């Protein structure tokens, strides 16, 4: 049975992910609030949230692949 050593990249990556996602979510919410206060149409607001709801996946994918590179085989 192999002795599994934890990968420090995983812990560091999880903290980066949670911190960045919280900042991103607050920023997107603030942008959505600004759109509403300027009287932007509801359909455009929905499009805004749909686009920014998908965009966060791309940097997350890169972060997770970086985290996986440090695994001991």
C-alpha positions in Angstrom: 0.0 0.0 0.0 1.4 3.4 -1.0 1.8 6.2 1.4 -0.2 9.2 -0.1 1.3 12.6 0.5 -1.0 15.5 0.1 -0.3 17.9 -2.7 0.3 21.5 -1.4 -1.0 22.8 -4.7 -4.4 21.5 -4.0 -4.8 23.3 -0.7 -3.3 26.5 -2.2 -5.5 26.2 -5.3 -8.7 25.7 -3.3 -8.0 28.9 -1.3 -7.3 30.8 -4.5 -10.4 29.4 -6.1 -12.7 30.3 -3.2 -11.2 33.8 -2.8 -11.3 34.6 -6.5 -14.8 33.2 -7.0 -16.1 35.3 -4.1 -14.5 38.5 -5.5 -15.8 37.6 -9.0 -19.4 37.0 -7.7 -19.5 40.2 -5.8 -18.2 42.1 -8.8 -20.7 40.6 -11.1 -23.5 41.2 -8.7 -22.4 44.9 -8.3 -22.3 45.2 -12.1 -25.8 43.7 -12.3 -27.0 46.1 -9.7 -25.5 49.0 -11.7 -27.3 47.8 -14.8 -30.6 47.8 -12.9 -30.1 51.3 -11.5 -29.4 52.6 -15.0 -32.7 51.1 -16.1 -31.3 48.5 -18.5 -33.8 46.1 -20.0 -34.4 42.9 -18.1 -33.5 40.7 -21.1 -30.1 42.5 -21.3 -29.6 41.9 -17.6 -30.3 38.2 -18.1 -27.8 38.1 -21.0 -25.2 39.8 -18.7 -25.7 37.3 -16.0 -25.7 34.4 -18.5 -22.4 35.5 -20.0 -20.6 36.2 -16.7 -22.1 33.0 -15.3 -20.2 31.1 -17.9 -16.9 33.1 -18.2 -15.7 32.1 -14.7 -15.3 28.5 -15.9 -12.3 29.2 -18.2 -9.9 30.5 -15.5 -11.1 27.8 -13.1 -10.3 25.1 -15.7 -6.7 26.5 -15.9 -6.4 26.6 -12.1 -7.6 23.1 -11.7 -5.2 21.8 -14.3 -2.4 23.6 -12.6 -3.4 21.9 -9.3 -3.5 18.5 -11.0 0.1 18.9 -12.4 1.6 18.7 -8.9 0.3 15.2 -8.2 2.7 12.5 -7.2 2.4 9.4 -9.3 
